[in-house]
Structure formats: structure tokens, C-alpha cells
Amino acid sequence: MTWYNKPAIWSEDNDSLYVRVEGYTDYWRVTHYDFIRDNGHFYYQEQAGDFVASVKITGQYKDLYDQAGLMIRLDERNWIKTGIEYVDERQHVSAVVTREFSDWSVCPQNHNPPSTYLRLTRQNDSVRIDYSFDDFTYQMLRLVYFPPDVTLQIGLVAAAPDGQGFDVTFDRFAVLDIS
């Protein structure tokens, strides 16, 4: 796996990755905020074809927009990030889909779950985003278009756009080829 915007503090142990997310990092393109940010932490591998990616995320979110999850990236103008984003002092399951311009969707979680499980399924020209709080019952968050027949980057993403940073642990990240 390879870092894009490697954090200063991180470690790997068996099936876990710990990251001290640095402050003032993000991924966003233009919409509403009229700026472009491409400096979040992204630990990825390249992947072609259809696949299912999954991970368990446990974060110590504390500042507005603290976020951690999964990312699929073709380039700086075409990517999807999904996971937990901290807004209004509670966790939201979140997805940002960027094809030249970013959009954002959220699903508030009033119970601020200790951990979240994510699953991205890429098939042909679509990516399905599912989440769970118990790793058994998954719920679909979005089904989105993403360019087919291209090798892309899939991996773990974290950012702290407005805060000083936070700690996050990613467990059991896996990518299963289903081509």
C-alpha cells in the first residue's frame, strides 16, 4: 500500500492501521465552499475490475468535519469518499462523490457509534456504499456512477478540515476481487 499525503504519525500492526490525523486536511472540490482541497491522508492500493472493499473504523472525532473512511480515487477530479464525518457534535455516515465538483450526503447517527463498518462494491459503472454498526446488518447509503474499465486507487482516508486532528484506527481492511 502507498500513502498519498502521508501523516507524520501512523503505525501498522497485523490487520490494524493507526493514524494521527493532521489538522487542516481535506478532500473537496469547489461546490458551496468555492475552494479545492486535496491534502487528506489516503493509504491505498491500485485495483482494476470489480471488487468489494471493507473496513472497520474507530475514531476519536472531536472537531467539526473530522472524518475517516474509505476512498476510491481515479484522480484529483474523480473520487468518492465515505465514512463517518463529525458535524454538530454527532457522527454522520457520509459520502462525498466528486466528478469535477463535489456533492455531499449525510445520515445523522444520534447514538455516536463506537465503530462503523463500511463496504464499497464496485461493479461495472457503479459503486454501492453500505454501512453497518455490527458487521452483520448493512444498509445502503448510496449507489453512484463511477467510470468503468479503469484502474483506480482504493484505500483508507482521513481528514480534519477545521480542527487540530484526531486519532483513528482502521481494522480488517480488505479488497476482494469479484470480476
matplotlib code that plots the C-alpha trace (Angstrom):
import matplotlib.pyplot as plt

x = [0.0, 1.1, 0.5, -0.9, -0.3, 1.3, 0.6, 3.6, 2.3, 1.0, 1.6, 0.5, 0.1, -1.3, -4.8, -4.9, -3.7, -3.5, -3.4, -2.9, -4.9, -3.3, -5.3, -6.5, -6.6, -9.4, -10.7, -13.2, -13.8, -15.5, -19.2, -20.6, -17.2, -15.5, -12.2, -10.3, -8.6, -6.6, -4.4, -6.2, -4.4, -5.0, -3.4, -4.3, -3.6, -4.4, -7.2, -8.8, -12.1, -15.0, -14.4, -15.7, -13.7, -14.5, -13.1, -14.0, -13.3, -13.0, -12.3, -11.9, -13.8, -14.0, -13.9, -16.3, -15.9, -13.4, -13.7, -12.4, -13.5, -12.9, -11.9, -12.0, -9.9, -9.2, -7.5, -7.9, -11.2, -12.8, -13.2, -15.6, -15.0, -17.3, -17.3, -18.0, -18.0, -18.4, -21.0, -23.0, -21.3, -22.5, -21.4, -22.9, -22.5, -21.3, -20.5, -18.9, -18.9, -16.7, -16.8, -15.3, -17.5, -18.1, -21.5, -22.2, -24.8, -25.1, -27.1, -27.0, -26.3, -27.7, -26.1, -22.5, -21.5, -18.1, -17.2, -18.6, -18.2, -18.1, -18.4, -17.9, -18.9, -17.6, -19.5, -19.1, -20.1, -21.4, -20.2, -22.6, -21.9, -23.1, -22.6, -23.2, -22.7, -22.5, -20.8, -23.9, -26.8, -25.7, -27.7, -27.2, -26.2, -25.8, -25.4, -23.4, -21.8, -18.1, -16.1, -15.9, -12.9, -10.2, -7.7, -8.2, -7.0, -8.9, -8.0, -8.3, -9.0, -8.9, -9.0, -9.6, -10.6, -11.3, -9.6, -6.3, -6.5, -7.7, -6.8, -8.4, -7.9, -8.8, -9.3, -9.5, -9.3, -9.8, -10.4, -12.0, -11.8, -15.3, -14.5]
y = [0.0, 3.6, 6.9, 10.0, 12.8, 10.6, 11.6, 12.3, 9.7, 6.3, 2.6, -0.8, -3.9, -7.1, -6.1, -2.6, 0.8, 3.6, 7.2, 10.5, 12.7, 16.0, 19.2, 21.3, 18.4, 17.5, 16.4, 18.7, 20.4, 23.8, 23.2, 25.6, 26.4, 27.6, 26.0, 22.9, 20.7, 17.6, 17.1, 14.5, 11.3, 8.4, 4.9, 2.9, 0.2, 0.1, -2.1, -2.9, -4.6, -5.2, -5.6, -5.3, -3.3, -3.3, -1.9, -1.2, 2.3, 3.6, 7.3, 9.8, 12.6, 15.9, 18.9, 19.9, 17.8, 15.3, 12.3, 8.8, 6.1, 4.5, 6.3, 5.3, 7.7, 7.9, 11.3, 14.7, 15.4, 12.0, 10.2, 9.0, 9.2, 7.7, 7.1, 8.9, 12.7, 14.7, 17.5, 19.4, 17.3, 13.9, 11.4, 11.2, 8.4, 10.5, 10.2, 12.8, 12.0, 14.1, 14.2, 17.6, 19.1, 17.6, 16.7, 15.6, 13.5, 12.6, 10.3, 11.5, 8.9, 10.2, 7.3, 8.2, 4.6, 3.4, 1.9, 1.8, -0.8, 0.2, -1.7, -0.4, -2.6, -1.6, -3.3, -2.1, 1.6, 1.8, 1.9, 0.9, 2.3, 0.3, 0.8, -1.2, -0.8, -4.5, -6.0, -8.1, -5.8, -3.4, -0.5, 1.1, 4.8, 5.5, 3.9, 6.2, 6.2, 5.8, 5.4, 1.7, -0.2, 2.0, 1.0, 3.1, 3.6, 2.1, 2.6, 4.3, 8.1, 10.5, 14.3, 17.1, 20.1, 22.6, 21.0, 20.2, 16.5, 13.3, 9.6, 6.8, 3.1, 1.1, -2.6, -5.5, -3.5, -6.0, -5.8, -8.9, -9.1, -10.1, -9.7]
z = [0.0, -0.7, 1.1, -0.7, 1.9, 4.5, 8.1, 10.4, 12.9, 11.9, 12.5, 11.2, 13.3, 11.8, 10.5, 12.1, 10.9, 13.4, 12.2, 14.0, 11.5, 10.9, 11.2, 8.2, 5.8, 3.5, 0.1, -1.6, -5.0, -5.4, -4.6, -2.0, -0.4, -3.6, -2.8, -3.7, -1.1, -1.9, 1.1, 3.3, 4.3, 1.8, 2.2, -0.9, -3.4, -7.1, -8.2, -11.6, -12.3, -9.9, -6.2, -2.7, -0.2, 3.5, 6.8, 10.5, 11.6, 15.2, 15.5, 18.3, 16.4, 18.2, 15.8, 13.1, 9.9, 11.4, 9.1, 8.4, 6.0, 2.5, -0.7, -4.3, -6.5, -10.2, -10.0, -8.2, -10.1, -9.8, -6.4, -3.8, 0.0, 2.5, 6.3, 9.4, 9.4, 12.7, 12.3, 15.0, 17.8, 16.4, 13.9, 10.4, 7.9, 5.0, 1.3, -1.0, -4.7, -6.9, -10.7, -11.3, -8.4, -5.0, -3.6, 0.0, 1.6, 5.3, 7.5, 11.2, 13.9, 17.2, 19.1, 18.1, 17.4, 18.8, 15.5, 11.9, 9.3, 5.6, 2.4, -1.1, -4.0, -7.5, -10.4, -14.0, -13.9, -10.3, -6.7, -4.0, -0.5, 2.5, 6.3, 9.4, 13.2, 13.9, 10.8, 10.1, 9.1, 6.3, 5.0, 1.6, 1.8, -2.0, -5.4, -7.7, -11.1, -11.4, -14.7, -15.6, -17.0, -15.3, -12.7, -9.7, -6.1, -3.2, 0.4, 3.8, 4.1, 7.0, 7.3, 9.8, 7.8, 10.6, 13.6, 15.1, 14.2, 15.9, 16.3, 14.2, 13.9, 10.7, 11.3, 8.8, 5.6, 2.7, -1.0, -2.7, -6.5, -7.8, -11.5]

ax = plt.figure().add_subplot(projection="3d")
ax.plot(x, y, z, "-o")
ax.set_aspect("equal")
plt.show()
